[in-house]
């Protein structure tokens, strides 16, 4: 399997959505996996898990903060809730052994899995982490975002808290463009106890 064999890339989206400087994002042409990395990519995207996802009617790629802290656990919770649905499969790149530490593997894996997903679900609590790159990548390359993207965006009670979590100009421009594209598929939640109800709004 080559990166573009079964799941062709969309063309970059048009300029009707403003606010993203494409020069700030990593260009695919700069990513050159070694033969060993290409083999690792193929191995990671084969197996029972990948087959089960392909056979599911609804396929949810869940992006957002990783790790074992609060945001990472809540993203895992979202993935679990979606995966429990009938005829559905929810997954993260980590489930296939890919992390942002090896960008040459992570980027093509993200590309393939996001193309395969029927829903791309972003769980957003702040702008600290690799998910900021994911948002920029989605904006630049995935013209399907208007149909596939759902954003679960955490809101905060005060302006000071909001600035503390979302004070990142580049990421803010990415999110503004993505929110405009997603439109009514931006679902806000405030307390962690509200998150399951927010997930229930995603078809």
N, C-alpha and C positions, 0 to 999 in steps of 0.2 A: 504494500500500500504506500503510495506517495502522498504527500501532504495535500495535493490538489486532486487526487485521482477520483475519489468518490464524492467529495464535498467541495465543489468549486467555490472560490472566493467571489464575493460580491465586489463590484467596483466601489471605490471610495464614494462616500455620500456627497451630495451636492452642497453648495454653499448657502442653502436657504436657512440653515441654522448657524447662527453666529456664535462667537465666543471661544473658539478653540484654535489655538495656534498649532498647526500640525507639525511645525518644526520642533515642538517640545516633546513629541512622541517618538518612540523608537520605530524606525522604518524596517519593514520586513526584509528589505534588501541588505540590511546590516546584520541580519541573523543568519549565520551559516553553520548549521549543525555538522559536526564531524560524522564520519561513517558510523562510529560507535554510538553517538548520540541518536542518529537516525534509526539505528537498530533498537535502541532503548525506547524510542518513541513508538515504533511499530509494536514492540513487545508490550508496552504499557497500554496500548489501545486495542489489544486483543484479549480474548478470554471470556469467561462466563459473564462477568459484570458488564462488559461492553455489549455483548450479545443480548443480554436481558434489556439493556437500555434501548437498543435499536428496535426491539420487538414491542416496546411499550407504546401505547397510544399517546400518552402525554409524557414529555421528557423535560425535566426541570434542571437547568444548570444554575446552581446557587453560587453567587459570587459575593464577596465582601471580606471583612476582616477575618484572618485566620488566627490560630493560636488557641490557648487554653483559658484565656481570660474571659470576661463577660461577653464582649462582642463576638468572640470566636465561638463560645458556647451557644449563644443565641442564633448565630448563623447555622450551626449544627442542628439546633432545634427546628429551624425552618426547614432544613433539608429532610429531617426525619418526618415532620408533619406532611410534607408533600409526597415523600416516598411511600407513606402509608395509604395513600389514595389508591382506589381501584384502577387497575390498568395504567399505573403511573410509575415512573422511576425518577428519583431526584439524586443529583450527584454533584460533587465538587472536583476540582482538578486534583486535590490532594488524595482523593479516592483512587486515583490511578498512579500515584507516586510522583506527581509533578508539583514542583514548587517554584516560586519566583527566583530562587537562588540560581537556577540554571535557565536563563532566559531563552537560550537557543532551543530548549525543549519545551519550556512553558508556553511560549508564544504560539508555535504551531499546534500544540495540544489544545490550547484555549480556542484557537481558530476552528479546529475540527469539531470540538465538543459544542461550541456555541452554534455552529452551523447545524449540528444534529439536533439541538434542543428545540422543542416547540415553544418553550418559555425560558427566558433568561431572567432570573430573579436576583436583583441586587438588594442586599441587606445593608443599609447605611446608618451608621451611628456617628461617624466622624470622617475626617479626611486624613487619618494617620494609618498608612499601610499600603500594600501592593494593590488593593482594590482601586486606588486612584488611577494607577496605570491601566487596570482593566477597563475602567470607565472611558479613559481616553482612547484605548484600543477599540472598544466597541463603537465609540462615536466616529472614529476615523474610517473604520473598515466595514462595519456591519450595517448595510443599508436596511436590513430586516428589522432594526430596532423598533421601528414604529409599530410593528405587529407583534414582536416577540418579547419586548422588555417590560418588566414590572419592577417598580422600585418601592421597597419597604423602607421609608425614610423616617428615622427617629426625630421627633421634635422635642424641644426643651422648654421648660417653664419660663425661663428668663432670657433676656437678650445677652446677658453676660455668659450664661451657659452655652448659648448658641455660638457665640464668638469663640469660646474656648474649644469647641469641638469642630467647628467648620471654618476656622480662620486659615484658609489656604486659597489664595487667589486663582491659581491655575486649576485646582480641582473644582473650585466653585464654578468656573466657566464651563468645565466639562459637564458638571451636574446640571447646570442651568439649561444647556443644550439638550441633554438627555431627558430632563423633565419636560421640556417643550415637546420633544418627540413622543414621549410616553403619554403625555396629556393626562387623561383620567385614570391611567394605570400607575399613577404615583399614589401610594397609600401611606398615610402618616400614622405613626403610633408614638406614644409618649413613654409609658411605663412598660417594663418587661412583661407584666401580666397582660398587656394589651396585644402582645405580638401574635398570639395564636389567632385572635380575631382578625388581625390584619392579614394573616396568611389565608384565612378563610375567604377573603375577597378575591383571591386569585383563582381563576377557573382551572 
